[in-house]
């Protein structure tokens, strides 16, 4: 009786304004309700569709990556082909340039060779001459004697008064005999040179005129020591020996005494036969240790030295 009185009564509670707490569902009831709810709303089909979409997207991406890789390979192949083509072009260009250079070099050499062959030959000294000359004149004497030479040289000087430069002379007689070397010249012109100097004479010689007025005579020697010593000895009669070849002087100066003195001309030691007032009648020097030059003036000596140096340079 007492328990029934203490037991709550719902109706009584509501009557007094009170409510009982709600009964919470159990775990099993929650899982069952969730499964029923998902089944009713169709989430599982939507999940399956999402999975399909992901698979489709992955497939499309795989296709895209593959196509990109293919395109990249094709691009690299094209670049390699283009590079190979450029390399071939470069090699071909280098080959063409090489051929052009070779052809140009050969053409230049051929041109220079032809040009050299077509050049006007330089007027060099004849083999028998020592001093180069621009012309050669033959003198035919009635006899190979000093008097005949004097007469012919006088006439030649008159005709050649305006002659320029160096002219070589060939001296011969009407019969055709010609003076061809220094020993023949010495014998024919009766030059009284020292015997040792005569023995050391070489074969080559040059005879000629400078500017149509100054006679010169050049000859070779085999021994410089003998030639130098004997030229000093020959000075005693040198002017008289060559008198037929020298320009004529007036009677008032015919008795002039000429003394040999040292003179520097063109940086060369020379010996000049000079009068007391300094007039030069004859002058000689050694062009080198094998060559002696005799002429009539300092001006002629300078020109002949230059011609000799130039002639030896050309040769």
PASEBA-1860 file (N, C-alpha, C; in nm, 3 decimals):
! residues 315
1> XXXXXXXX> 0.082/-0.120/0.000/0.000/0.000/0.000/0.085/0.123/0.000 ~ 0.182/0.113/0.076/0.277/0.226/0.082/0.354/0.241/-0.049 ~ 0.398/0.128/-0.114/0.471/0.131/-0.241/0.387/0.190/-0.352 ~ 0.271/0.156/-0.367/0.185/0.210/-0.470/0.172/0.358/-0.456 ~ 0.173/0.403/-0.327/0.162/0.547/-0.307/0.288/0.619/-0.351 ~ 0.405/0.557/-0.333/0.532/0.621/-0.367/0.560/0.613/-0.517 ~ 0.505/0.516/-0.589/0.531/0.499/-0.733/0.476/0.617/-0.809 ~ 0.562/0.678/-0.895/0.514/0.797/-0.965/0.409/0.763/-1.064
9> XXXXXXXX> 0.324/0.847/-1.089/0.214/0.829/-1.182/0.225/0.940/-1.284 ~ 0.228/0.898/-1.416/0.250/0.995/-1.522/0.141/1.097/-1.526 ~ 0.029/1.049/-1.509/-0.081/1.141/-1.517/-0.073/1.242/-1.405 ~ -0.031/1.193/-1.290/-0.020/1.283/-1.177/0.090/1.387/-1.200 ~ 0.200/1.344/-1.260/0.313/1.436/-1.287/0.270/1.543/-1.386 ~ 0.202/1.502/-1.492/0.159/1.601/-1.591/0.060/1.698/-1.527 ~ -0.015/1.639/-1.430/-0.111/1.726/-1.366/-0.043/1.835/-1.284 ~ 0.064/1.801/-1.228/0.134/1.900/-1.146/0.234/1.982/-1.229
17> XXXXXXXX> 0.238/1.959/-1.367/0.326/2.038/-1.457/0.465/1.982/-1.476 ~ 0.487/1.859/-1.445/0.620/1.798/-1.461/0.613/1.692/-1.571 ~ 0.732/1.668/-1.646/0.739/1.567/-1.753/0.851/1.472/-1.720 ~ 0.836/1.350/-1.766/0.940/1.248/-1.747/1.049/1.263/-1.854 ~ 1.172/1.231/-1.823/1.279/1.236/-1.927/1.255/1.133/-2.034 ~ 1.302/1.170/-2.165/1.281/1.080/-2.280/1.377/0.963/-2.270 ~ 1.322/0.851/-2.317/1.405/0.729/-2.317/1.496/0.733/-2.439 ~ 1.633/0.730/-2.423/1.732/0.733/-2.533/1.741/0.597/-2.599
25> XXXXXXXX> 1.757/0.595/-2.737/1.767/0.464/-2.805/1.901/0.399/-2.776 ~ 1.905/0.273/-2.787/2.028/0.197/-2.765/2.116/0.203/-2.888 ~ 2.242/0.153/-2.880/2.336/0.151/-2.993/2.282/0.070/-3.109 ~ 2.222/-0.040/-3.083/2.170/-0.125/-3.190/2.059/-0.052/-3.265 ~ 1.977/0.021/-3.184/1.868/0.094/-3.246/1.922/0.207/-3.335 ~ 2.031/0.273/-3.288/2.091/0.381/-3.372/2.146/0.327/-3.502 ~ 2.218/0.214/-3.501/2.277/0.157/-3.623/2.168/0.115/-3.718 ~ 2.062/0.057/-3.664/1.952/0.013/-3.750/1.886/0.132/-3.816
33> XXXXXXXX> 1.866/0.241/-3.737/1.802/0.360/-3.792/1.889/0.424/-3.900 ~ 2.021/0.425/-3.878/2.114/0.484/-3.978/2.111/0.405/-4.108 ~ 2.112/0.273/-4.099/2.110/0.189/-4.219/1.981/0.210/-4.296 ~ 1.870/0.218/-4.219/1.741/0.237/-4.285/1.736/0.373/-4.354 ~ 1.791/0.471/-4.286/1.791/0.608/-4.340/1.874/0.617/-4.468 ~ 1.996/0.559/-4.466/2.083/0.560/-4.585/2.018/0.486/-4.700 ~ 1.954/0.379/-4.672/1.888/0.301/-4.777/1.778/0.381/-4.842 ~ 1.702/0.454/-4.756/1.591/0.532/-4.810/1.639/0.649/-4.895
41> XXXXXXXX> 1.750/0.718/-4.855/1.794/0.841/-4.924/1.885/0.813/-5.043 ~ 1.930/0.690/-5.069/2.009/0.656/-5.188/2.150/0.706/-5.187 ~ 2.222/0.715/-5.075/2.361/0.761/-5.069/2.457/0.660/-5.128 ~ 2.427/0.534/-5.112/2.518/0.431/-5.165/2.529/0.437/-5.317 ~ 2.419/0.454/-5.388/2.436/0.472/-5.534/2.519/0.593/-5.567 ~ 2.497/0.705/-5.485/2.578/0.824/-5.516/2.726/0.798/-5.491 ~ 2.762/0.721/-5.391/2.902/0.688/-5.364/2.961/0.606/-5.479 ~ 2.881/0.516/-5.530/2.930/0.437/-5.642/2.953/0.526/-5.765
49> XXXXXXXX> 2.868/0.622/-5.787/2.884/0.714/-5.901/3.009/0.799/-5.884 ~ 3.035/0.848/-5.765/3.155/0.928/-5.738/3.282/0.847/-5.766 ~ 3.280/0.720/-5.723/3.394/0.633/-5.751/3.415/0.616/-5.901 ~ 3.305/0.603/-5.973/3.316/0.590/-6.119/3.372/0.716/-6.183 ~ 3.325/0.831/-6.126/3.376/0.958/-6.181/3.527/0.970/-6.159 ~ 3.570/0.929/-6.038/3.714/0.936/-6.009/3.792/0.846/-6.105 ~ 3.741/0.726/-6.128/3.808/0.632/-6.219/3.813/0.689/-6.360 ~ 3.700/0.752/-6.403/3.697/0.811/-6.537/3.798/0.924/-6.549
57> XXXXXXXX> 3.801/1.007/-6.442/3.896/1.119/-6.443/4.040/1.069/-6.451 ~ 4.069/0.964/-6.370/4.206/0.908/-6.372/4.238/0.853/-6.510 ~ 4.140/0.789/-6.574/4.164/0.735/-6.708/4.192/0.847/-6.807 ~ 4.108/0.956/-6.793/4.132/1.068/-6.885/4.268/1.131/-6.861 ~ 4.308/1.142/-6.731/4.438/1.199/-6.700/4.550/1.111/-6.753 ~ 4.533/0.980/-6.741/4.634/0.890/-6.796/4.649/0.911/-6.946 ~ 4.534/0.926/-7.012/4.540/0.950/-7.156/4.610/1.082/-7.185 ~ 4.578/1.184/-7.103/4.641/1.316/-7.125/4.791/1.310/-7.104
65> XXXXXXXX> 4.834/1.245/-6.997/4.978/1.232/-6.970/5.047/1.156/-7.082 ~ 4.982/1.053/-7.131/5.040/0.974/-7.241/5.055/1.057/-7.367 ~ 4.946/1.135/-7.397/4.953/1.219/-7.516/5.060/1.326/-7.503 ~ 5.072/1.381/-7.379/5.176/1.482/-7.357/5.314/1.422/-7.376 ~ 5.333/1.300/-7.321/5.463/1.232/-7.336/5.494/1.207/-7.483 ~ 5.391/1.164/-7.557/5.411/1.139/-7.701/5.450/1.267/-7.773 ~ 5.376/1.375/-7.737/5.408/1.503/-7.801/5.547/1.551/-7.766 ~ 5.587/1.530/-7.639/5.722/1.568/-7.598/5.829/1.490/-7.675
73> XXXXXXXX> 5.802/1.360/-7.692/5.897/1.278/-7.769/5.906/1.325/-7.914 ~ 5.789/1.356/-7.972/5.788/1.406/-8.109/5.863/1.538/-8.120 ~ 5.844/1.626/-8.019/5.913/1.755/-8.020/6.063/1.739/-8.011 ~ 6.107/1.647/-7.920/6.251/1.622/-7.907/6.309/1.566/-8.036 ~ 6.231/1.474/-8.100/6.276/1.416/-8.226/6.291/1.524/-8.333 ~ 6.192/1.614/-8.337/6.199/1.724/-8.435/6.319/1.814/-8.407 ~ 6.344/1.843/-8.274/6.457/1.928/-8.238/6.590/1.863/-8.277 ~ 6.598/1.728/-8.252/6.721/1.657/-8.291/6.740/1.659/-8.442
81> XXXXXXXX> 6.627/1.640/-8.513/6.636/1.643/-8.660/6.680/1.780/-8.709 ~ 6.620/1.885/-8.647/6.656/2.022/-8.686/6.803/2.051/-8.653 ~ 6.847/2.006/-8.532/6.987/2.028/-8.493/7.081/1.955/-8.588 ~ 7.042/1.830/-8.626/7.124/1.755/-8.720/7.130/1.825/-8.855 ~ 7.015/1.880/-8.895/7.013/1.954/-9.021/7.100/2.078/-9.015 ~ 7.092/2.150/-8.900/7.177/2.269/-8.884/7.324/2.232/-8.883 ~ 7.355/2.117/-8.819/7.494/2.071/-8.816/7.543/2.040/-8.956 ~ 7.458/1.972/-9.033/7.496/1.943/-9.173/7.515/2.072/-9.251
89> XXXXXXXX> 7.426/2.168/-9.227/7.438/2.297/-9.298/7.567/2.367/-9.262 ~ 7.600/2.364/-9.128/7.724/2.429/-9.083/7.846/2.362/-9.145 ~ 7.847/2.228/-9.142/7.959/2.154/-9.201/7.971/2.182/-9.350 ~ 7.858/2.189/-9.418/7.859/2.217/-9.561/7.913/2.357/-9.588 ~ 7.873/2.454/-9.502/7.922/2.592/-9.517/8.073/2.599/-9.497 ~ 8.122/2.529/-9.392/8.267/2.527/-9.367/8.340/2.464/-9.485 ~ 8.283/2.358/-9.540/8.343/2.291/-9.656/8.352/2.386/-9.776 ~ 8.243/2.460/-9.799/8.241/2.555/-9.911/8.344/2.665/-9.890
97> XXXXXXXX> 8.352/2.718/-9.765/8.449/2.824/-9.735/8.591/2.773/-9.756 ~ 8.619/2.650/-9.712/8.752/2.590/-9.732/8.788/2.582/-9.879 ~ 8.692/2.537/-9.961/8.717/2.527/-10.106/8.745/2.664/-10.165 ~ 8.665/2.764/-10.123/8.685/2.900/-10.174/8.824/2.952/-10.138 ~ 8.866/2.928/-10.013/8.999/2.974/-9.970/9.109/2.907/-10.050 ~ 9.097/2.776/-10.072/9.199/2.703/-10.149/9.205/2.755/-10.292 ~ 9.088/2.769/-10.353/9.083/2.818/-10.491/9.140/2.960/-10.500 ~ 9.106/3.045/-10.398/9.158/3.182/-10.398/9.309/3.185/-10.385
105> XXXXXXXX> 9.363/3.099/-10.297/9.509/3.094/-10.279/9.578/3.049/-10.407 ~ 9.525/2.944/-10.468/9.585/2.895/-10.593/9.577/3.001/-10.703 ~ 9.461/3.068/-10.712/9.445/3.170/-10.815/9.542/3.286/-10.792 ~ 9.560/3.325/-10.665/9.655/3.433/-10.634/9.797/3.395/-10.673 ~ 9.836/3.270/-10.640/9.972/3.225/-10.674/9.992/3.221/-10.824 ~ 9.891/3.174/-10.896/9.901/3.169/-11.043/9.911/3.310/-11.100 ~ 9.829/3.402/-11.044/9.831/3.541/-11.092/9.968/3.604/-11.069 ~ 10.023/3.585/-10.948/10.153/3.643/-10.918/10.263/3.584/-11.005
113> XXXXXXXX> 10.252/3.453/-11.033/10.352/3.388/-11.119/10.345/3.443/-11.260 ~ 10.222/3.454/-11.312/10.206/3.508/-11.449/10.251/3.653/-11.454 ~ 10.215/3.730/-11.349/10.256/3.871/-11.346/10.406/3.884/-11.342 ~ 10.471/3.798/-11.264/10.616/3.803/-11.256/10.680/3.767/-11.389 ~ 10.620/3.670/-11.458/10.675/3.629/-11.588/10.656/3.738/-11.692 ~ 10.550/3.819/-11.676/10.523/3.924/-11.775/10.594/4.055/-11.745 ~ 10.657/4.063/-11.631/10.726/4.186/-11.596/10.840/4.214/-11.694 ~ 10.861/4.343/-11.719/10.971/4.382/-11.807/11.101/4.347/-11.739
121> XXXXXXXX> 11.189/4.273/-11.803/11.314/4.234/-11.740/11.398/4.354/-11.699 ~ 11.463/4.343/-11.583/11.549/4.451/-11.534/11.676/4.455/-11.617 ~ 11.718/4.576/-11.650/11.839/4.593/-11.729/11.960/4.573/-11.638 ~ 12.013/4.451/-11.634/12.126/4.422/-11.548/12.254/4.420/-11.630 ~ 12.363/4.417/-11.557/12.494/4.420/-11.622/12.516/4.295/-11.706 ~ 12.582/4.315/-11.819/12.620/4.201/-11.901/12.722/4.117/-11.826 ~ 12.734/3.992/-11.862/12.821/3.903/-11.788/12.965/3.951/-11.788 ~ 13.013/4.012/-11.902/13.153/4.054/-11.908/13.176/4.190/-11.843
129> XXXXXXXX> 13.066/4.260/-11.808/13.080/4.392/-11.747/13.074/4.385/-11.595 ~ 13.139/4.482/-11.533/13.136/4.492/-11.387/13.038/4.601/-11.344 ~ 13.039/4.714/-11.415/12.949/4.826/-11.386/12.826/4.815/-11.477 ~ 12.706/4.809/-11.420/12.586/4.804/-11.504/12.573/4.930/-11.589 ~ 12.519/4.913/-11.709/12.503/5.026/-11.801/12.368/5.017/-11.869 ~ 12.317/5.130/-11.913/12.187/5.132/-11.981/12.200/5.110/-12.131 ~ 12.323/5.120/-12.184/12.345/5.103/-12.327/12.491/5.064/-12.352 ~ 12.518/5.013/-12.470/12.654/4.974/-12.507/12.686/5.032/-12.646
137> XXXXXXXX> 12.802/5.094/-12.657/12.846/5.153/-12.784/12.978/5.086/-12.824 ~ 12.985/5.049/-12.951/13.108/4.986/-13.003/13.196/5.090/-13.070 ~ 13.323/5.085/-13.040/13.422/5.175/-13.103/13.513/5.090/-13.190 ~ 13.507/5.113/-13.320/13.593/5.040/-13.412/13.716/5.126/-13.444 ~ 13.830/5.080/-13.401/13.955/5.154/-13.418/14.030/5.103/-13.541 ~ 14.106/5.193/-13.601/14.192/5.151/-13.711/14.299/5.056/-13.661 ~ 14.339/5.078/-13.539/14.434/4.988/-13.473/14.415/5.001/-13.322 ~ 14.442/4.894/-13.251/14.427/4.897/-13.105/14.550/4.963/-13.045
145> XXXXXXXX> 14.544/5.097/-13.043/14.657/5.174/-12.992/14.605/5.292/-12.911 ~ 14.686/5.347/-12.819/14.641/5.462/-12.739/14.605/5.583/-12.823 ~ 14.681/5.609/-12.930/14.653/5.727/-13.014/14.518/5.713/-13.084 ~ 14.487/5.592/-13.132/14.359/5.569/-13.198/14.245/5.581/-13.098 ~ 14.266/5.535/-12.975/14.164/5.546/-12.871/14.138/5.692/-12.838 ~ 14.246/5.770/-12.828/14.230/5.911/-12.796/14.142/5.981/-12.899 ~ 14.171/5.958/-13.028/14.096/6.023/-13.134/13.949/5.984/-13.132 ~ 13.923/5.855/-13.117/13.784/5.807/-13.118/13.707/5.853/-12.994
153> XXXXXXXX> 13.773/5.857/-12.880/13.704/5.903/-12.760/13.672/6.052/-12.768 ~ 13.761/6.128/-12.833/13.733/6.271/-12.849/13.606/6.290/-12.932 ~ 13.596/6.219/-13.042/13.477/6.229/-13.126/13.352/6.178/-13.054 ~ 13.369/6.070/-12.978/13.254/6.014/-12.906/13.204/6.110/-12.798 ~ 13.295/6.179/-12.733/13.254/6.276/-12.631/13.176/6.392/-12.694 ~ 13.219/6.435/-12.810/13.149/6.545/-12.878/13.007/6.501/-12.915 ~ 12.992/6.379/-12.967/12.861/6.329/-13.006/12.772/6.299/-12.885 ~ 12.834/6.262/-12.774/12.758/6.217/-12.657/12.754/6.323/-12.547
161> XXXXXXXX> 12.769/6.449/-12.585/12.775/6.554/-12.485/12.647/6.561/-12.401 ~ 12.534/6.522/-12.462/12.407/6.524/-12.389/12.364/6.384/-12.345 ~ 12.455/6.292/-12.355/12.425/6.154/-12.314/12.409/6.147/-12.161 ~ 12.307/6.076/-12.116/12.282/6.064/-11.972/12.313/5.923/-11.924 ~ 12.355/5.916/-11.799/12.378/5.785/-11.739/12.509/5.722/-11.779 ~ 12.513/5.591/-11.762/12.635/5.512/-11.785/12.621/5.435/-11.915 ~ 12.720/5.450/-12.001/12.723/5.380/-12.130/12.849/5.295/-12.136 ~ 12.833/5.168/-12.167/12.948/5.079/-12.178/13.011/5.091/-12.317
169> XXXXXXXX> 13.140/5.071/-12.325/13.214/5.077/-12.451/13.271/4.940/-12.484 ~ 13.258/4.903/-12.611/13.326/4.785/-12.662/13.431/4.832/-12.762 ~ 13.554/4.805/-12.731/13.663/4.856/-12.815/13.716/4.742/-12.902 ~ 13.719/4.766/-13.032/13.771/4.666/-13.127/13.829/4.736/-13.249 ~ 13.883/4.657/-13.339/13.938/4.713/-13.462/13.855/4.666/-13.580 ~ 13.885/4.724/-13.697/13.804/4.697/-13.816/13.806/4.549/-13.854 ~ 13.915/4.481/-13.827/13.925/4.339/-13.862/13.832/4.251/-13.778 ~ 13.775/4.309/-13.672/13.683/4.232/-13.588/13.742/4.192/-13.455
177> XXXXXXXX> 13.872/4.214/-13.439/13.934/4.180/-13.311/13.884/4.276/-13.203 ~ 13.851/4.222/-13.089/13.792/4.304/-12.982/13.863/4.277/-12.850 ~ 13.873/4.382/-12.771/13.930/4.367/-12.637/13.822/4.307/-12.547 ~ 13.846/4.187/-12.498/13.741/4.116/-12.424/13.771/4.099/-12.276 ~ 13.896/4.126/-12.234/13.928/4.113/-12.091/14.035/4.214/-12.052 ~ 14.059/4.225/-11.923/14.149/4.328/-11.871/14.295/4.307/-11.914 ~ 14.336/4.183/-11.931/14.475/4.158/-11.975/14.496/4.203/-12.119 ~ 14.397/4.178/-12.205/14.405/4.226/-12.343/14.404/4.378/-12.348
185> XXXXXXXX> 14.321/4.439/-12.262/14.317/4.585/-12.256/14.453/4.640/-12.212 ~ 14.513/4.578/-12.111/14.642/4.622/-12.059/14.750/4.612/-12.168 ~ 14.747/4.502/-12.244/14.848/4.483/-12.348/14.825/4.576/-12.466 ~ 14.699/4.589/-12.513/14.670/4.672/-12.630/14.694/4.821/-12.602 ~ 14.658/4.866/-12.482/14.672/5.008/-12.448/14.809/5.041/-12.389 ~ 14.894/4.938/-12.384/15.032/4.956/-12.340/15.041/5.019/-12.199 ~ 14.956/4.968/-12.111/14.958/5.016/-11.973/15.077/4.954/-11.900 ~ 15.148/5.037/-11.829/15.269/4.990/-11.762/15.241/4.973/-11.612
193> XXXXXXXX> 15.152/4.879/-11.583/15.121/4.851/-11.444/15.227/4.758/-11.384 ~ 15.243/4.757/-11.253/15.339/4.667/-11.189/15.311/4.522/-11.227 ~ 15.416/4.444/-11.241/15.403/4.306/-11.288/15.319/4.219/-11.194 ~ 15.336/4.240/-11.065/15.256/4.161/-10.970/15.108/4.193/-10.984 ~ 15.074/4.320/-11.007/14.934/4.360/-11.027/14.881/4.299/-11.156 ~ 14.963/4.296/-11.259/14.921/4.237/-11.386/14.893/4.088/-11.371 ~ 14.974/4.019/-11.291/14.955/3.875/-11.271/14.828/3.843/-11.192 ~ 14.788/3.936/-11.106/14.668/3.910/-11.024/14.539/3.961/-11.088
201> XXXXXXXX> 14.548/4.012/-11.213/14.428/4.060/-11.282/14.331/3.946/-11.309 ~ 14.201/3.976/-11.292/14.097/3.881/-11.330/14.056/3.901/-11.475 ~ 13.959/3.823/-11.521/13.917/3.830/-11.661/13.817/3.944/-11.685 ~ 13.725/3.965/-11.592/13.616/4.061/-11.616/13.666/4.205/-11.609 ~ 13.600/4.291/-11.688/13.630/4.433/-11.686/13.509/4.510/-11.737 ~ 13.510/4.640/-11.711/13.409/4.731/-11.765/13.478/4.856/-11.814 ~ 13.446/4.901/-11.937/13.497/5.027/-11.993/13.376/5.106/-12.035 ~ 13.375/5.239/-12.010/13.260/5.317/-12.051/13.275/5.464/-12.024
209> XXXXXXXX> 13.163/5.536/-12.047/13.156/5.680/-12.024/13.039/5.710/-11.932 ~ 13.060/5.808/-11.843/12.951/5.858/-11.759/12.912/5.997/-11.808 ~ 12.782/6.014/-11.836/12.726/6.139/-11.887/12.795/6.184/-12.016 ~ 12.850/6.089/-12.089/12.912/6.121/-12.218/13.044/6.194/-12.208 ~ 13.103/6.205/-12.088/13.225/6.284/-12.077/13.334/6.219/-11.991 ~ 13.297/6.147/-11.884/13.397/6.094/-11.792/13.423/5.946/-11.823 ~ 13.546/5.916/-11.859/13.584/5.778/-11.888/13.599/5.701/-11.756 ~ 13.569/5.571/-11.761/13.594/5.487/-11.643/13.641/5.349/-11.688
217> XXXXXXXX> 13.717/5.286/-11.601/13.769/5.152/-11.626/13.765/5.076/-11.493 ~ 13.699/4.959/-11.492/13.689/4.875/-11.373/13.741/4.736/-11.406 ~ 13.816/4.678/-11.316/13.870/4.543/-11.340/13.875/4.465/-11.209 ~ 13.881/4.335/-11.223/13.884/4.244/-11.109/14.028/4.204/-11.076 ~ 14.053/4.176/-10.947/14.182/4.127/-10.903/14.161/4.003/-10.816 ~ 14.264/3.919/-10.811/14.253/3.794/-10.736/14.308/3.807/-10.594 ~ 14.397/3.904/-10.574/14.460/3.920/-10.442/14.453/4.066/-10.402 ~ 14.373/4.094/-10.299/14.353/4.232/-10.256/14.483/4.294/-10.204
225> XXXXXXXX> 14.558/4.218/-10.127/14.682/4.271/-10.070/14.779/4.317/-10.177 ~ 14.800/4.233/-10.278/14.890/4.269/-10.389/14.834/4.388/-10.466 ~ 14.702/4.384/-10.493/14.640/4.492/-10.572/14.650/4.626/-10.498 ~ 14.622/4.626/-10.368/14.630/4.751/-10.291/14.772/4.807/-10.291 ~ 14.867/4.719/-10.267/15.007/4.764/-10.263/15.052/4.817/-10.399 ~ 15.019/4.743/-10.507/15.069/4.781/-10.639/14.994/4.898/-10.701 ~ 14.869/4.922/-10.658/14.801/5.042/-10.705/14.871/5.167/-10.651 ~ 14.919/5.160/-10.528/14.996/5.273/-10.472/15.125/5.294/-10.552
233> XXXXXXXX> 15.186/5.184/-10.592/15.309/5.194/-10.673/15.278/5.248/-10.812 ~ 15.165/5.209/-10.866/15.128/5.249/-11.003/15.094/5.398/-11.010 ~ 15.064/5.459/-10.900/15.031/5.602/-10.900/15.140/5.687/-10.966 ~ 15.262/5.640/-10.963/15.373/5.717/-11.023/15.355/5.739/-11.173 ~ 15.287/5.647/-11.239/15.268/5.659/-11.385/15.122/5.642/-11.427 ~ 15.033/5.639/-11.333/14.892/5.610/-11.362/14.830/5.716/-11.453 ~ 14.853/5.844/-11.424/14.794/5.951/-11.505/14.848/5.946/-11.647 ~ 14.978/5.924/-11.662/15.037/5.918/-11.796/14.984/5.797/-11.874
241> XXXXXXXX> 14.970/5.682/-11.807/14.920/5.562/-11.875/14.779/5.581/-11.929 ~ 14.694/5.650/-11.851/14.555/5.667/-11.892/14.529/5.801/-11.962 ~ 14.634/5.874/-11.989/14.616/6.005/-12.050/14.537/6.002/-12.181 ~ 14.558/5.898/-12.268/14.478/5.893/-12.393/14.328/5.881/-12.369 ~ 14.289/5.834/-12.250/14.147/5.814/-12.221/14.084/5.932/-12.147 ~ 14.168/6.020/-12.099/14.118/6.132/-12.019/14.082/6.250/-12.108 ~ 13.997/6.336/-12.054/13.959/6.457/-12.128/14.083/6.541/-12.157 ~ 14.081/6.605/-12.275/14.194/6.691/-12.310/14.192/6.817/-12.226
249> XXXXXXXX> 14.309/6.863/-12.191/14.321/6.986/-12.112/14.391/7.091/-12.195 ~ 14.374/7.216/-12.155/14.435/7.326/-12.230/14.587/7.322/-12.216 ~ 14.653/7.385/-12.311/14.801/7.388/-12.310/14.854/7.460/-12.186 ~ 14.776/7.553/-12.132/14.823/7.628/-12.016/14.830/7.541/-11.891 ~ 14.750/7.435/-11.890/14.751/7.345/-11.773/14.816/7.211/-11.803 ~ 14.875/7.200/-11.923/14.936/7.072/-11.962/15.052/7.035/-11.872 ~ 15.118/7.136/-11.821/15.235/7.109/-11.736/15.200/7.100/-11.587 ~ 15.070/7.099/-11.557/15.028/7.092/-11.417/15.072/6.958/-11.356
257> XXXXXXXX> 15.122/6.966/-11.236/15.163/6.845/-11.166/15.048/6.797/-11.077 ~ 15.015/6.669/-11.090/14.906/6.610/-11.012/14.966/6.512/-10.912 ~ 14.924/6.529/-10.790/14.972/6.444/-10.681/14.856/6.367/-10.621 ~ 14.878/6.237/-10.598/14.771/6.155/-10.540/14.757/6.183/-10.390 ~ 14.629/6.202/-10.350/14.597/6.230/-10.210/14.478/6.144/-10.168 ~ 14.470/6.126/-10.037/14.354/6.052/-9.983/14.229/6.140/-9.989 ~ 14.118/6.078/-10.026/13.991/6.150/-10.038/13.878/6.054/-10.001 ~ 13.782/6.103/-9.924/13.666/6.021/-9.886/13.549/6.058/-9.977
265> XXXXXXXX> 13.499/5.960/-10.051/13.385/5.980/-10.141/13.287/5.865/-10.119 ~ 13.162/5.898/-10.087/13.059/5.796/-10.062/13.104/5.699/-9.952 ~ 13.168/5.755/-9.849/13.218/5.675/-9.737/13.322/5.572/-9.779 ~ 13.386/5.598/-9.891/13.490/5.508/-9.939/13.625/5.581/-9.940 ~ 13.730/5.508/-9.906/13.866/5.563/-9.916/13.906/5.563/-10.062 ~ 13.937/5.677/-10.112/13.980/5.690/-10.251/14.115/5.759/-10.257 ~ 14.177/5.745/-10.374/14.302/5.816/-10.402/14.279/5.899/-10.527 ~ 14.304/6.031/-10.515/14.275/6.122/-10.626/14.401/6.196/-10.669
273> XXXXXXXX> 14.424/6.200/-10.802/14.533/6.279/-10.858/14.483/6.422/-10.869 ~ 14.535/6.511/-10.780/14.483/6.647/-10.769/14.594/6.749/-10.793 ~ 14.550/6.860/-10.855/14.643/6.972/-10.874/14.651/7.049/-10.743 ~ 14.739/7.146/-10.742/14.758/7.224/-10.618/14.633/7.300/-10.578 ~ 14.550/7.336/-10.676/14.426/7.409/-10.646/14.308/7.315/-10.620 ~ 14.333/7.186/-10.620/14.228/7.090/-10.586/14.156/7.028/-10.704 ~ 14.195/7.063/-10.828/14.129/7.001/-10.943/14.167/6.853/-10.950 ~ 14.066/6.769/-10.975/14.088/6.623/-10.985/14.107/6.585/-11.131
281> XXXXXXXX> 14.218/6.517/-11.158/14.245/6.468/-11.293/14.204/6.321/-11.306 ~ 14.223/6.246/-11.200/14.190/6.103/-11.198/14.166/6.062/-11.053 ~ 14.078/5.962/-11.036/14.047/5.914/-10.902/14.019/5.765/-10.910 ~ 14.063/5.691/-10.809/14.035/5.547/-10.808/14.002/5.501/-10.667 ~ 13.935/5.384/-10.659/13.900/5.324/-10.530/13.877/5.175/-10.548 ~ 13.873/5.104/-10.437/13.835/4.962/-10.438/13.686/4.954/-10.404 ~ 13.606/4.908/-10.500/13.463/4.889/-10.475/13.441/4.778/-10.373 ~ 13.524/4.678/-10.377/13.531/4.574/-10.276/13.671/4.514/-10.284
289> XXXXXXXX> 13.696/4.405/-10.219/13.831/4.350/-10.216/13.870/4.281/-10.347 ~ 13.778/4.277/-10.442/13.808/4.213/-10.571/13.794/4.308/-10.689 ~ 13.754/4.432/-10.665/13.719/4.521/-10.776/13.783/4.658/-10.760 ~ 13.853/4.703/-10.867/13.914/4.836/-10.869/13.842/4.920/-10.973 ~ 13.813/5.045/-10.936/13.747/5.138/-11.027/13.834/5.261/-11.045 ~ 13.857/5.299/-11.173/13.933/5.418/-11.208/13.844/5.507/-11.294 ~ 13.833/5.636/-11.261/13.753/5.729/-11.341/13.812/5.869/-11.331 ~ 13.736/5.971/-11.383/13.792/6.105/-11.400/13.744/6.209/-11.300
297> XXXXXXXX> 13.634/6.184/-11.227/13.581/6.287/-11.139/13.510/6.225/-11.019 ~ 13.492/6.308/-10.916/13.419/6.263/-10.798/13.273/6.232/-10.832 ~ 13.214/6.316/-10.918/13.074/6.295/-10.957/13.057/6.159/-11.025 ~ 13.149/6.129/-11.118/13.141/6.000/-11.186/13.162/5.885/-11.088 ~ 13.256/5.902/-10.995/13.282/5.796/-10.898/13.158/5.767/-10.815 ~ 13.089/5.870/-10.769/12.967/5.849/-10.689/12.862/5.771/-10.766 ~ 12.839/5.810/-10.891/12.737/5.744/-10.972/12.776/5.599/-11.002 ~ 12.903/5.576/-11.027/12.948/5.440/-11.059/12.942/5.349/-10.936
305> XXXXXXXX> 12.974/5.404/-10.819/12.962/5.326/-10.696/12.817/5.286/-10.673 ~ 12.724/5.380/-10.692/12.581/5.349/-10.675/12.536/5.242/-10.774 ~ 12.581/5.256/-10.899/12.542/5.158/-11.001/12.596/5.019/-10.968 ~ 12.718/5.015/-10.917/12.778/4.886/-10.881/12.700/4.820/-10.765 ~ 12.669/4.899/-10.663/12.594/4.846/-10.549/12.456/4.799/-10.593 ~ 12.389/4.879/-10.675/12.255/4.842/-10.722/12.260/4.717/-10.808 ~ 12.361/4.709/-10.896/12.375/4.592/-10.982/12.397/4.465/-10.904 ~ 12.478/4.471/-10.799/12.503/4.353/-10.718/12.382/4.317/-10.633
313> XXX> 12.302/4.417/-10.595/12.180/4.389/-10.520/12.078/4.316/-10.606 ~ 12.063/4.361/-10.731/11.969/4.297/-10.825/12.010/4.154/-10.853 ~ 12.137/4.131/-10.870/12.186/3.998/-10.897/12.174/3.909/-10.777
END
